[in-house]
Amino acid sequence: PDEDENNDGTGEDDEDDVTIEIEQLFDLALIKILDPLQPTPILVGQDVTFYHKVCNQGTLDAYNILVVDYLPAEYSLNDPNWALDINGNAYQTMPGPLAPNTCDSISITATITTYPATGSAQNFGEITNAQDKDGNNMPDEDSTPDNDDSNDGPVTDNSTDGTNGDEDDHDIET
């Protein structure tokens, strides 16, 4: 050691330890798209397939990601991987883990049962819940996971950055 250094046996005076705590974030986003291979136009009696792309924008693995598809009245579920609730909404759980900075997709197929009065039907999807590795239900960093289609602000299709108050765990496809 240099004679000018003050060495009292516990360490040199030219080094210090600093402990910083890294904040862990739980942040999932959903993008809903029409299957790129889906023939259009889609006629009454035909099937339509959508994808729910779930992306982990946080720093923690996500598990048991519950996704809801708010099927329009003109659609009938035609997919054994999804379950219907009493309101006609379809649910599926993505078991995970979904690692940070990755995405995974699940598809849903429905049959068009009647022609929409407006000529097109809006179909929304949303993340309703997700857990960490210990099974804890986690609050999302920038949205409120739930199964309420009316409380997610103005919806911007395929947006995952919260623009204009659009919750990034909720998306639309027409």
C-alpha positions in Angstrom: 0.0 0.0 0.0 1.0 3.6 -0.6 2.3 5.3 2.5 0.0 8.3 1.9 -3.1 6.2 2.2 -4.9 5.9 5.5 -5.2 2.2 6.1 -6.7 1.4 9.4 -7.1 -2.3 8.7 -10.8 -2.1 7.6 -10.1 -0.9 4.1 -8.3 1.8 2.2 -9.7 5.3 2.2 -9.8 5.4 -1.6 -12.6 2.8 -1.9 -16.2 2.7 -0.6 -19.1 0.3 -1.0 -22.4 1.5 -2.2 -25.5 -0.6 -2.2 -28.4 0.4 -4.5 -31.7 -1.2 -4.7 -33.0 -2.0 -8.2 -36.8 -1.5 -8.4 -38.6 -4.5 -9.8 -41.5 -3.7 -12.2 -44.5 -5.8 -13.2 -45.7 -4.5 -16.6 -47.7 -6.5 -19.2 -49.1 -5.3 -22.4 -51.6 -6.8 -24.9 -51.9 -6.4 -28.6 -54.8 -8.0 -30.5 -54.5 -8.7 -34.2 -56.4 -10.5 -36.9 -54.6 -13.7 -37.9 -52.4 -12.5 -40.8 -53.5 -15.7 -42.7 -57.2 -15.0 -42.2 -59.0 -14.7 -45.5 -61.1 -11.6 -45.8 -63.8 -10.6 -46.2 -65.3 -12.9 -43.5 -68.8 -13.9 -44.1 -71.6 -15.1 -41.8 -71.0 -18.7 -41.0 -67.2 -18.5 -41.4 -64.6 -18.6 -38.7 -62.4 -15.7 -37.8 -59.1 -16.1 -35.8 -57.4 -13.4 -33.7 -54.1 -13.4 -31.8 -53.6 -11.9 -28.4 -49.9 -11.0 -28.1 -48.9 -10.5 -24.5 -45.6 -8.8 -23.9 -43.7 -8.5 -20.7 -42.4 -4.9 -20.4 -41.3 -5.3 -16.8 -38.4 -6.8 -15.0 -40.1 -9.8 -13.4 -41.3 -13.1 -14.9 -45.1 -13.3 -15.3 -47.2 -16.4 -14.6 -50.8 -17.4 -14.9 -51.7 -14.5 -17.2 -55.4 -14.5 -17.6 -56.6 -13.1 -20.9 -60.3 -12.2 -21.7 -61.8 -11.8 -25.2 -65.0 -9.7 -25.1 -66.7 -11.5 -28.0 -69.1 -9.3 -29.9 -72.8 -10.5 -30.0 -72.2 -11.4 -33.7 -69.5 -14.0 -32.7 -69.8 -17.5 -31.3 -66.8 -19.1 -29.6 -65.4 -21.9 -31.7 -62.2 -22.7 -29.8 -61.8 -25.5 -27.2 -58.8 -23.7 -25.6 -61.1 -20.9 -24.3 -63.9 -21.0 -21.7 -67.0 -18.8 -21.7 -68.4 -17.0 -18.6 -72.1 -16.3 -18.1 -71.7 -13.0 -20.0 -70.3 -14.6 -23.1 -66.8 -13.5 -22.5 -64.0 -16.0 -23.4 -61.1 -16.6 -21.0 -57.7 -18.4 -21.3 -54.7 -18.6 -19.0 -51.2 -18.4 -20.3 -49.2 -20.4 -17.6 -45.8 -18.7 -18.2 -43.3 -17.9 -17.3 -43.2 -15.0 -19.6 -39.7 -13.5 -19.2 -39.0 -9.8 -19.2 -38.6 -8.3 -22.8 -40.4 -11.2 -24.4 -43.8 -11.8 -25.9 -46.0 -14.8 -26.4 -49.3 -15.2 -28.3 -52.5 -17.2 -28.0 -55.1 -17.5 -30.7 -58.9 -17.5 -30.5 -61.3 -18.7 -33.1 -64.9 -17.7 -33.3 -67.7 -18.1 -35.9 -69.5 -15.1 -37.3 -73.2 -15.9 -36.6 -74.9 -12.7 -37.8 -74.0 -9.8 -40.0 -73.1 -6.7 -37.8 -75.5 -3.8 -38.2 -72.6 -1.4 -38.7 -70.8 -3.7 -41.2 -68.0 -4.5 -38.8 -67.8 -5.8 -35.2 -65.3 -4.5 -32.7 -63.5 -7.2 -30.7 -61.6 -6.3 -27.6 -59.1 -8.3 -25.5 -57.6 -7.6 -22.1 -55.3 -9.0 -19.5 -57.4 -9.5 -16.4 -54.8 -10.8 -13.9 -51.2 -12.1 -13.7 -49.0 -13.4 -11.0 -45.3 -13.4 -10.0 -43.3 -16.6 -9.4 -44.6 -16.9 -5.9 -48.3 -16.8 -7.0 -48.9 -13.3 -5.9 -51.4 -11.3 -7.9 -49.4 -8.3 -9.2 -50.4 -4.7 -9.8 -49.3 -3.6 -13.3 -47.0 -0.6 -13.5 -49.1 1.4 -16.0 -52.6 -0.2 -16.3 -55.3 -1.9 -14.3 -55.8 -5.5 -15.1 -59.5 -6.4 -14.8 -62.4 -7.8 -16.8 -64.2 -4.5 -17.3 -64.2 -3.4 -20.9 -65.5 0.1 -20.2 -62.7 1.5 -18.0 -59.6 1.5 -20.1 -59.6 5.0 -21.6 -59.7 5.7 -25.3 -58.4 2.6 -27.1 -55.6 3.1 -29.6 -55.2 -0.1 -31.7 -51.8 -1.9 -31.2 -50.5 0.8 -28.8 -48.5 -0.3 -25.7 -47.1 3.0 -24.5 -50.2 4.5 -22.7 -50.7 7.2 -25.3 -53.8 9.3 -24.6 -54.6 7.3 -21.5 -55.0 4.0 -23.4 -54.2 1.2 -21.0 -51.6 -1.1 -22.6 -53.2 -4.3 -21.3 -56.3 -3.7 -23.4 -56.7 -3.7 -27.2 -59.2 -3.8 -30.1 -59.4 -5.4 -33.5 -62.2 -4.9 -36.0 
